[in-house]
Amino acid sequence: MENIREEVKELQIGMKIRRLRQERRMTLQALADATGLSKPLLSQIENEQVIPPLATLLRISKAFKVELQTFFQEEGSNEKCILVRAGQSRKFQRRSGPGEEPPPYAYHSLAFGKKNRNLEPFLVEFEARQWREDLQVSHDGEEFLFLLEGTLEFHYGDQVMTLQPGDSVYYDSSERHGYVSKGDGPAKAVAVLYSRGV
């Protein structure tokens, strides 16, 4: 977990959110009202005590009217091509609080450092668990997921689909959706997210 914390500090998602908020002269309460997220949670994110899941970052990016990739790029980087070697992706996993169930997934940014991109590719690891309705999220945009390992249960609105390695799904992410691994262990997939219209 300490390695994850160090990577998040290096990426400085919390600092970027605080800077964007201050540039817009927004209070934490104003950002909470704009995103529907709690003020304490936003404070923890800004102080890098909490690693926000993608759905949370999408809400924040929409409130600021910036692209999601704003949080996954290095300052001053203008590279046109980014090569990410095996084992060099940036891993993020939201920490659970006391008495909370661990988060259902961890994600690795596969395009960290590339500025001005329209797609967000991730390697996602899903933990095995029982499905709960509160695992569903929705946000503007589209997503594509290709399952590499394990068995994944995909909930999309009222539909439930079981994915096996080699299966893929492409969907409008404004519909409520969520995943859980249903095998003996975690599932692994490549996911690409496109967020339209900030």
N, C-alpha and C positions, 0 to 999 in steps of 0.2 A: 504493500500500500504506500510506503514511503516513496518508492520510485514514481508511482502515479502522481503523488503530491508534488514531487520535484518537477515532473514534466508539466503539470498544470501551472506551477509557478513560472516555469520557463516560457510557456505560451502566454501567460498573463491575461487570461480571459477576464478575470475579475477586474483587473486594472483597466482593461479596454472598456468594459461596461461602465465603470465609474467615470472614466474620461468622457465617454459619449454622453452620459447623463449630465455631467457638469458643463460640457460644451453647450448643451441645450437648456441649461439653467433649470433642470428638473430636480425636484426633491425625490427622495426615495418613495414617498407616499404617492407622488404624481406618477412615477414609473409603476408602482404597484397598481394604481388605478388603470393605467393604460394597458397593462399586461394581464391583469387578473391574478397576479402572483402576490404572495404575502410580503409585507415590508421586511419582516425578519429574514425570510428566505433570500430576498434580494440583497440584504446586508451581508448575509453569510457568503453569497456568491461573490460579491464585490471584494470581500476580505479573503477570498480563496479558501474558505473553510468548507465549502460545498462545491462539488463538481456538477454543473447543471446538465440534465439530459437534453437531447437534441430538441425535443418539443418545447422545452423551456427556453432554450436559446433562440428558437424560431419566434416565440412570442416577443422576446426582448428585441430581436432584430427588426421585427415588424413595427414595434413601438418607436424605435429610433429611425425607421425608414432606411435601413442599411441592409446589405446582403448578409446572409448567414456566414459567408466566407470571411467576413471582416474579423471574426473571432478566431479564425484558423490560418492566419497569415502572419508572416514576420514583418515587422516594420521595415520599410525601405527596400524590401525585396521586389525586384522587377524581372525575375527570371521568367523566360517564356516557356521553359521546359523544366519540370521537376522530376527527378528520379528518386523513388523511395525504395531502398533496398529492403530485403526481407529482414524483419526484426527491428527496423528503424522507424516504423510508424509510431505516431503519438497516441498513447492509450489513455482513455478517460473512463472513469467509473464513478458514478454518483455514490457517495458514502451513505450508509444507513445510520440513523440515529439510534439511541438506546431503545430497545424493544421493537424496533422496526425490522421488517423483513429485508434482506439484502436486495439491492436493485436487480431487475431481471436481465440486464445486459451491460456489457462494457463495449465501448466503441473506439476504434483506432482511426485517426484521420490519415487518409492516404494521399492527400494533396497539400499537406502542411507546407507553407512557404510560397505557394503559387498565388499571386495576386490576380484580381480581376477575373475570377473564374465563375462560370455559371452553374457548375455542377459540384456537389459535395460527395466524393466517394469515401466510403468507410468500410473497414473490416469490423464486423459486429459479432460478438460472442454472447450467446443467449444461455442463461442458466436454466436448468430443469426446475420446474415448479408447477403448482396448480394454477389454473387460470382464475383471474379475478377481473371483474368488469372495470375496475379502476386502472388496469394496465392499458386500457385503450386511450389513444390520444388522437387529436386531429389538428391539422394546420394547413395553410395554403401550400399548394405545390403538387408535385408528383414524385413518386418513388419507384425505384426498381430494386429488386432483391434477388440474388442468385445464391441458392443454398449449396455450400461446399461440403459440410459434414453434419451428421446428426439428423434428427427428425424435428421439424418445426411446425407448431400449430399456429396458423395465421387466422386472426379474427378480423373480419372486414364488415362493418355494419352488423347485420344479422347473420352473415355467412361465416362458416368455419371451414378452413381448408388445411389439409395436412401436406406438408412439403417434405420431399425426400431429396438426397443429394442429386444435383443436376436440375432440379425443378427451379423455376423462376416465377416471379409475379411482378407485374407492373400495374400501378394503381394511382388514382387520384387521392391524395392524402388529406383532402378536406373532409372525407368520410372518416368516421372514427375507426381506428385500426390498432392492432397490437399483436405481439408474438410471444410465445413461450416455447421453450424446448420441451419435448415430450419423450425423449429417449432416456437412456440410462445416464447420460452425461450431457454436457453442454453442446449446443449446435453452433456452427460457424458459417457466416454468410458474408458476401460482398454486397453492400447496399449503396445505391447512388441516389442522392436527393437533389431535386431541382425545386427551388423556391421561387415562384413567380410573383411579381408585383409586390415590391416592398412598399 
